[in-house]
Amino acid sequence: MLYCRVVYLSGNLTTEELAMPLFPLRKLPATPISGVADELLATLEDAIADENTDRNRICRTLLCQILYPEYAENWDTAVEDAKLPAATRLALASLDPRNVTLEPEYYAECDDSRFQLVKPLLWLWYSFDRTPLGGQNVDLGVRLRRLLAPKIFKRCGRNFKAFQHVEFSFGYNMEVGDDVVVHRHVLLDDRGGLVLGDKVSISDYANIYSHTHSIVDQKDVTDAVTRLDDGVRITYHATVLAGVHVGEEGMVGAVAVATKDVRPYHVNVGIPAKSVRVKPNAPTGPVNLTAIKPR
Ligand SMILES: CC(C)(COP(=O)(O)OP(=O)(O)OC[C@H]1O[C@@H](n2cnc3c(N)ncnc32)[C@H](O)[C@@H]1OP(=O)(O)O)[C@@H](O)C(=O)NCCC(=O)NCCS
């Protein structure tokens, strides 16, 4: 087993070295269907590389091949075939993003010229996650989302890794650095803009917002850029509110609600989230605990 040595900082600043087990992710052998998965991804990559190809059609064709292969060759006639039950025709029609609406399209500030370009890829991403082929299928899912993300986001760095059921608002207001990991069921509301630095990690069921509503009038919406700097970790079920800036290597604890900025290397917990400690690897001199008094 591999071990790493960590320094544990207790409340009164005594230090104690502990040996902790380190569990890096394992490498798994290729599955028997890996070659077919490569083929699917290569075809999709080629299709979306060409800016002139109709992305609605790419999305519809792929989803139809996965979900209703018997109609993949004759989708155009099947959606109008009155002999088919209305539910079947609707289900087929809904594979084409032009036949569905997504919530962000109703937002007043939605830039249609940008959203309509990314909508087919978002619809493919969300729908794929709800098929037996997608969802929990880690290898294929991560690779497919890594392929789509740079075509959706304003900027997407290397090795972007997203697990299943991640949702965005516009998608086009996302700026993402290198080696960012987003776990399952995360909401990335980029309505006012989300800027994620390198090596940011967002755990299961976290919510990162960039818009808020007036407490008086629900329709009074304020957008504000939310920033998570390099190395930030937002842990399970935590929420970061619009306009909050989490400094480098900052951490928001499980179920916390970050309503205000989090200082670099600080660990903020609770509702509203307050600093309970500074990470022992913080670069600046002695840790001043009075400045990070636990609540
Ligand atoms: C934030 C966190 C990392 C703090 O861990 P830690 O540095 O070991 O801190 P401690 O457990 O010593 O807690 C310090 C104090 O904060 C409190 N605290 C810790 N986490 C808390 C949380 N999420 N919410 C509220 N209070 C919390 C502790 O009860 C303790 O309070 P006390 O001093 O009154 O006893 C941890 O609690 C946490 O939330 N982990 C989430 C892990 C995670 O999601 N990982 C990602 C996996 S994908």
The ligand as a Gaussian input file, in Angstrom:
#p B3LYP/6-31G(d) Opt

LIG

0 1
 C      -14.571000      20.551000       5.482000
 C      -13.861000      19.288000       5.933000
 C      -12.857000      18.893000       4.884000
 C      -13.190000      19.628000       7.251000
 O      -12.381000      18.578000       7.641000
 P      -11.272000      18.777000       8.790000
 O      -10.287000      19.799000       8.344000
 O      -10.761000      17.426000       9.124000
 O      -12.049000      19.474000       9.948000
 P      -12.610000      18.860000      11.307000
 O      -13.317000      17.590000      11.044000
 O      -11.492000      18.866000      12.295000
 O      -13.666000      19.978000      11.710000
 C      -13.341000      21.241000      12.217000
 C      -14.628000      21.807000      12.821000
 O      -15.553000      22.074000      11.766000
 C      -16.742000      21.273000      11.908000
 N      -17.082000      20.786000      10.582000
 C      -16.333000      20.041000       9.755000
 N      -16.970000      19.842000       8.596000
 C      -18.147000      20.479000       8.699000
 C      -19.217000      20.642000       7.810000
 N      -19.200000      20.116000       6.589000
 N      -20.268000      21.380000       8.216000
 C      -20.297000      21.942000       9.462000
 N      -19.276000      21.822000      10.365000
 C      -18.239000      21.094000       9.970000
 C      -16.335000      20.133000      12.827000
 O      -17.438000      19.633000      13.536000
 C      -15.343000      20.822000      13.737000
 O      -16.039000      21.615000      14.664000
 P      -15.570000      21.648000      16.219000
 O      -14.183000      22.242000      16.178000
 O      -16.595000      22.522000      16.857000
 O      -15.587000      20.242000      16.675000
 C      -14.832000      18.102000       6.050000
 O      -15.592000      18.114000       7.184000
 C      -15.799000      17.986000       4.879000
 O      -16.821000      18.655000       4.775000
 N      -15.438000      17.053000       4.006000
 C      -16.167000      16.803000       2.794000
 C      -15.364000      15.783000       2.054000
 C      -15.689000      15.766000       0.582000
 O      -16.750000      16.110000       0.130000
 N      -14.743000      15.343000      -0.200000
 C      -14.927000      15.270000      -1.595000
 C      -15.075000      13.872000      -2.015000
 S      -15.434000      13.718000      -3.717000

